[in-house]
Amino acid sequence: MNRLTGKVALVTGAGRGIGAAIARAFAAEGAAVVLAELDIATAQVTAREIAEATGAKVLAVQTDVTQSASVQAAVSEAQEALGPVDVLVNNAGINVFADPLTMTDDDWRRCFAVDLDGVWNGCRAVLPGMVERRAGSIINIASTHAFQIIPGCFPYPVAKHGVIGLTRALGIEYAPKNVRVNAIAPGYIETQLTHDWWNAQPDPEAARKATLALPPMKRIGKPEEVAMTAVFLASDEAPFINASCITIDGGRTALHHE
Ligand SMILES: NC(=O)c1ccc[n+]([C@@H]2O[C@H](COP(=O)([O-])OP(=O)(O)OC[C@H]3O[C@@H](n4cnc5c(N)ncnc54)[C@H](O)[C@@H]3O)[C@@H](O)[C@H]2O)c1
């Protein structure tokens, strides 16, 4: 399990959920990993657990992806402690689901600050070093909301569409410098985010069952199943995959209807 040996990876929002699974998988493949997370207490617990399980160098750094200076500071701290960042995963994200006409300006800004500005802030912090070294892999965690719309989920899908646009634009811009920028679009994955959404519905158990029935595989995904694809895109096994998006949804977005 040495597919990322010698690499330094920074994963945003890695205290729990998909980000934590990616950090764990990267460490298991030999990378030194930085968990750049708003909730530092959770990140420290996760970092300790990953270090004990894998023996990898793991660092937790308090980071707010909405603030470019905060992300820049995390990248600098990572570089000082572990070396230049070879792999960035822009994973931190929040659900903001509202009705367009009753949504507040604050809801709109909060969504874009984390889900789109946060991704750009990460890219901007690592790109100069990656361009200089002529090597790097950036992986942006989008969503199937990046190309399909569920009523009542505004403006989250607008921001996620933007993540795909950003991925394609930067992938093209920096391809001549051997920096690859790709996205992963997960469908429903079982994390705290998904549980919070179920629990916010009038009948949480009915909402959970309805979600599980949606994909043709009749289950939702696991964070580890997203992490495996992130390992592949981060590794030297994907040298010609650039400006692309890999969907992980058990076939749901290909399904017209049952
Ligand atoms: N769970 C799903 O079904 C699903 C599906 C598609 C896409 N996604 C995307 O995957 C990513 C991870 O989702 P998850 O389900 O693991 O969510 P999660 O809520 O379980 O974890 C998100 C993490 O990001 C952190 N975070 C939030 N705001 C931050 C900020 N400003 N700066 C730094 N860290 C911050 C949180 O503290 C948390 O630890 C998100 O981008 C989400 O949109 C999730």
The ligand as a MOL file (V3000), in Angstrom:
LIG
                    3D

  0  0  0     0  0            999 V3000
M  V30 BEGIN CTAB
M  V30 COUNTS 44 48 0 0 0
M  V30 BEGIN ATOM
M  V30 1 N -22.5100 13.2740 2.1640 0
M  V30 2 C -23.0070 13.3400 0.9460 0
M  V30 3 O -24.0180 12.6830 0.6220 0
M  V30 4 C -22.3640 14.2040 -0.1040 0
M  V30 5 C -22.7730 14.0550 -1.4260 0
M  V30 6 C -22.2000 14.8510 -2.4200 0
M  V30 7 C -21.2140 15.7450 -2.0850 0
M  V30 8 N -20.8130 15.8800 -0.7900 0 CHG=1
M  V30 9 C -19.7460 16.8500 -0.5180 0
M  V30 10 O -18.6810 16.1790 0.1290 0
M  V30 11 C -17.9950 17.0960 0.9810 0
M  V30 12 C -17.9040 16.4960 2.3880 0
M  V30 13 O -19.2010 16.1980 2.8300 0
M  V30 14 P -19.4910 15.3150 4.1350 0
M  V30 15 O -20.7570 14.6010 3.8780 0
M  V30 16 O -18.2860 14.5700 4.5520 0 CHG=-1
M  V30 17 O -19.8110 16.5130 5.1740 0
M  V30 18 P -19.6040 16.6300 6.7510 0
M  V30 19 O -20.4990 17.7270 7.1870 0
M  V30 20 O -19.7200 15.2960 7.4220 0
M  V30 21 O -18.0720 17.0990 6.8630 0
M  V30 22 C -17.6840 18.3570 6.3750 0
M  V30 23 C -16.4990 18.8550 7.1580 0
M  V30 24 O -16.1420 20.1440 6.6450 0
M  V30 25 C -15.8520 20.9970 7.7330 0
M  V30 26 N -16.0560 22.3980 7.3610 0
M  V30 27 C -17.2370 23.0420 7.2000 0
M  V30 28 N -17.0310 24.3430 6.9150 0
M  V30 29 C -15.6760 24.5120 6.8900 0
M  V30 30 C -14.8480 25.6250 6.6570 0
M  V30 31 N -15.3600 26.8460 6.4310 0
M  V30 32 N -13.5080 25.4550 6.6850 0
M  V30 33 C -12.9810 24.2300 6.9370 0
M  V30 34 N -13.7070 23.1320 7.1730 0
M  V30 35 C -15.0550 23.2730 7.1570 0
M  V30 36 C -16.7970 20.5510 8.8370 0
M  V30 37 O -16.3460 20.9780 10.1210 0
M  V30 38 C -16.8030 19.0440 8.6560 0
M  V30 39 O -15.7930 18.4200 9.4250 0
M  V30 40 C -18.7770 18.4170 0.9050 0
M  V30 41 O -18.1580 19.2640 -0.0440 0
M  V30 42 C -20.1450 17.9680 0.4100 0
M  V30 43 O -20.8160 19.0100 -0.2800 0
M  V30 44 C -21.3600 15.1250 0.2080 0
M  V30 END ATOM
M  V30 BEGIN BOND
M  V30 1 1 1 2
M  V30 2 2 2 3
M  V30 3 1 2 4
M  V30 4 1 4 5
M  V30 5 2 4 44
M  V30 6 2 5 6
M  V30 7 1 6 7
M  V30 8 2 7 8
M  V30 9 1 8 9
M  V30 10 1 8 44
M  V30 11 1 9 10
M  V30 12 1 9 42
M  V30 13 1 10 11
M  V30 14 1 11 12
M  V30 15 1 11 40
M  V30 16 1 12 13
M  V30 17 1 13 14
M  V30 18 2 14 15
M  V30 19 1 14 16
M  V30 20 1 14 17
M  V30 21 1 17 18
M  V30 22 2 18 19
M  V30 23 1 18 20
M  V30 24 1 18 21
M  V30 25 1 21 22
M  V30 26 1 22 23
M  V30 27 1 23 24
M  V30 28 1 23 38
M  V30 29 1 24 25
M  V30 30 1 25 26
M  V30 31 1 25 36
M  V30 32 1 26 27
M  V30 33 1 26 35
M  V30 34 2 27 28
M  V30 35 1 28 29
M  V30 36 1 29 30
M  V30 37 2 29 35
M  V30 38 1 30 31
M  V30 39 2 30 32
M  V30 40 1 32 33
M  V30 41 2 33 34
M  V30 42 1 34 35
M  V30 43 1 36 37
M  V30 44 1 36 38
M  V30 45 1 38 39
M  V30 46 1 40 41
M  V30 47 1 40 42
M  V30 48 1 42 43
M  V30 END BOND
M  V30 END CTAB
M  END
